[in-house]
Amino acid sequence: MTSAGAASVECTLTPPPADSALAVTPGPVGLLDEESRAWLQDLRAQGPAHLAAVGRLHELLLRAARFEVARRRPGLAHLRGDELGEIALEAADDALMSVLARLDDFRGASRFTTWVYKFALLEAAVKLRKRAWQGREIPIELETWDLFPSTGLDPAQAAEQSELLVALQEGIAALTPHQRRILVALAVNGVPIDVLAERLNTNRGALYKTLHDARRKLRNHLTERGLALADEEER
């Protein structure tokens, strides 16, 4: 199946990458810049030096979190200024804990301040997504099969699209209830994975595994019917 609509579905079913923002490329610790070495030394120290470094780090993370909240504010009209401030503070607090727990992961691929900045950006983004879905029902059922634009198709293309839709319906129906719920929520209804993980009392890794298994099962179903979609990684 080579239609543009098929490609669109495969893109939709492709899970988002893991937390690449926190990935650190290993590098020689001995080549750390002077500022980064000072940060690590102070954060690993004891007493006043450690407390002062933690305070400076929290201020840095709070600035980063506030920046991310402000950047996303145009799409957060339902949140008040004090709520946004609370989110930024919570993000900075959680980012601080993450950084302190992962100091040994830092290898100097970038400046230490650049590395920790990403923790705050990620925490702020996650908390904003969760707040946006607070009180909202999680859609876990497929409400519509209008996945493809149908205008402008010639009869052959329309028939091809209809055949694919029927096969997709059959394939999704063949999934386990849990696989179907995760696939529909994440890949079709666009529920953020952080939100779904919290609602289902699970973690991102487990959801990615379920989504991967569901996509593989669905792809095999389409292949058996001669409607295999090109793998996103092969294009």
C-alpha positions in Angstrom: 0.0 0.0 0.0 1.7 3.2 -1.1 -1.0 5.8 -0.8 -0.4 9.1 1.1 -3.1 8.2 3.5 -1.4 4.9 4.4 1.8 6.8 5.1 -0.1 9.2 7.3 -1.5 6.3 9.4 1.9 4.8 9.9 3.3 8.2 11.0 0.4 8.5 13.4 1.1 5.0 14.9 4.8 5.7 15.4 5.5 6.1 19.1 7.3 9.2 20.2 11.0 8.8 21.2 12.0 8.2 24.8 13.3 11.1 26.8 16.0 12.1 24.3 16.3 15.5 25.9 18.1 13.8 28.8 20.4 11.6 26.7 24.1 12.2 27.4 26.7 11.3 24.9 29.6 9.7 26.9 32.8 11.8 26.8 36.1 12.0 28.6 35.4 13.4 32.1 38.9 14.8 32.2 38.0 17.3 29.4 35.3 19.0 31.4 35.3 22.8 31.2 36.3 24.7 34.3 32.8 25.9 35.1 31.4 22.4 34.8 34.1 20.9 37.0 33.4 23.6 39.6 29.7 22.8 39.6 30.3 19.1 40.1 32.9 19.7 42.8 30.6 22.0 44.8 27.5 19.8 44.4 29.5 16.8 45.7 31.0 18.7 48.6 29.7 18.7 52.1 28.4 21.5 54.3 28.0 25.1 53.2 29.6 24.7 49.8 27.1 22.0 48.9 24.1 23.9 50.2 25.2 27.0 48.3 25.6 25.0 45.1 22.2 23.4 45.4 20.7 26.8 45.9 22.4 28.2 42.8 21.3 25.1 40.8 17.7 25.5 41.9 17.7 29.1 40.8 19.0 28.1 37.4 16.4 25.4 37.1 13.6 27.7 38.1 14.6 30.2 35.4 14.6 27.4 32.9 11.2 26.2 34.0 9.7 29.7 34.0 11.1 30.2 30.5 9.4 27.0 29.3 6.1 27.9 31.0 6.1 31.4 29.4 6.9 29.9 26.0 3.9 27.7 26.2 1.6 30.2 27.8 -0.3 31.2 24.6 -1.8 27.7 24.6 -2.7 27.7 28.3 -5.4 30.3 28.5 -7.3 28.2 31.1 -4.4 28.5 33.6 -4.0 31.6 35.8 -0.6 33.3 36.5 -0.3 31.8 40.0 -1.0 28.3 38.7 1.8 28.8 36.1 4.1 29.9 38.8 3.4 26.9 40.9 4.0 24.6 37.9 7.4 26.2 37.2 8.4 25.8 40.9 7.3 22.2 41.0 9.2 21.5 37.8 12.3 23.1 39.2 12.0 21.1 42.4 11.7 17.8 40.6 14.4 18.7 38.1 16.7 19.5 41.0 16.1 16.0 42.5 16.7 14.4 39.1 20.0 16.3 38.5 21.4 15.5 42.0 20.5 11.8 41.5 22.2 11.7 38.1 25.4 13.7 38.6 27.5 10.6 37.7 25.7 10.5 34.3 27.2 13.8 33.2 30.1 13.2 30.8 30.8 16.7 29.5 29.3 16.5 26.0 27.9 20.0 26.8 28.4 22.5 29.6 26.9 21.3 32.9 24.5 24.2 32.9 23.2 23.2 29.4 22.8 19.7 30.6 20.8 20.5 33.7 18.7 23.1 31.8 17.1 20.3 29.8 15.9 18.6 33.0 13.9 21.7 33.9 12.4 22.1 30.4 11.3 18.4 30.4 9.7 18.6 33.8 7.9 21.8 32.9 6.6 20.4 29.7 5.4 17.2 31.4 3.6 19.1 34.2 1.9 21.4 31.7 0.6 18.5 29.7 -0.7 16.9 32.8 -2.4 20.1 34.0 -4.0 20.6 30.6 -5.6 17.2 30.9 -6.6 17.6 34.6 -10.2 16.7 35.0 -10.6 15.7 31.4 -11.8 12.2 30.4 -9.2 10.1 28.7 -10.6 9.0 25.3 -9.7 5.3 24.9 -12.2 4.3 22.3 -12.0 5.1 18.6 -14.8 7.6 18.0 -14.3 8.0 14.3 -12.7 6.3 11.3 -12.2 9.6 9.4 -8.5 9.1 9.4 -7.9 9.9 5.8 -8.9 13.0 3.7 -11.4 11.6 1.2 -11.7 14.7 -1.1 -9.9 14.8 -4.4 -9.6 11.0 -4.7 -10.3 9.2 -7.9 -12.4 6.0 -7.8 -9.4 3.7 -7.6 -7.9 5.7 -4.8 -11.2 5.8 -2.9 -11.5 2.1 -3.2 -8.0 1.6 -2.0 -8.6 3.8 1.0 -11.8 2.1 1.9 -10.0 -1.3 1.7 -7.3 -0.1 4.1 -9.8 1.3 6.5 -11.7 -2.0 6.7 -8.4 -3.8 7.3 -7.4 -1.3 10.0 -10.8 -1.8 11.7 -10.3 -5.5 11.7 -6.7 -5.3 12.9 -7.5 -3.0 15.8 -10.5 -5.2 16.8 -8.1 -8.2 16.9 -5.8 -6.5 19.5 -6.2 -7.3 23.2 -8.4 -4.9 25.1 -5.4 -3.4 26.8 -3.4 -3.0 23.5 -6.4 -1.4 21.8 -6.9 1.0 24.7 -3.3 2.1 24.6 -3.1 2.3 20.8 -6.2 4.4 20.5 -5.4 6.7 23.4 -1.8 7.4 22.3 -1.8 7.1 18.5 -5.3 8.1 17.5 -6.7 10.4 20.2 -3.4 12.1 21.0 -3.4 11.6 24.8 0.1 12.6 26.1 1.9 9.5 27.3 2.7 11.1 30.7 -0.9 11.7 31.3 -2.0 8.2 30.3 0.8 6.7 32.5 -0.5 8.6 35.5 -4.1 7.7 34.9 -3.4 4.0 34.5 -0.9 4.0 37.4 1.9 2.7 35.2 5.0 4.1 33.5 6.1 5.3 30.1 8.3 2.3 29.4 5.4 -0.1 29.9 3.1 2.0 27.7 5.8 2.2 24.9 6.1 -1.6 25.1 2.4 -2.1 24.7 2.2 0.4 21.9 5.1 -1.3 20.1 3.4 -4.8 20.4 0.1 -3.4 19.2 1.7 -1.7 16.1 3.5 -4.9 15.3 0.4 -7.0 15.5 -1.5 -4.5 13.4 1.2 -4.3 10.8 1.3 -8.2 10.6 -2.5 -8.1 10.1 -2.2 -5.7 7.2 0.7 -7.6 5.7 -1.4 -10.8 5.6 -4.0 -8.9 3.5 -1.5 -7.5 1.2 -1.8 -4.0 2.6 1.5 -3.7 4.4 2.5 -0.2 5.3 6.1 0.9 4.9 8.0 1.0 8.1 8.7 4.5 9.2 12.4 3.6 9.8 12.8 2.3 6.3 11.6 5.4 4.5 
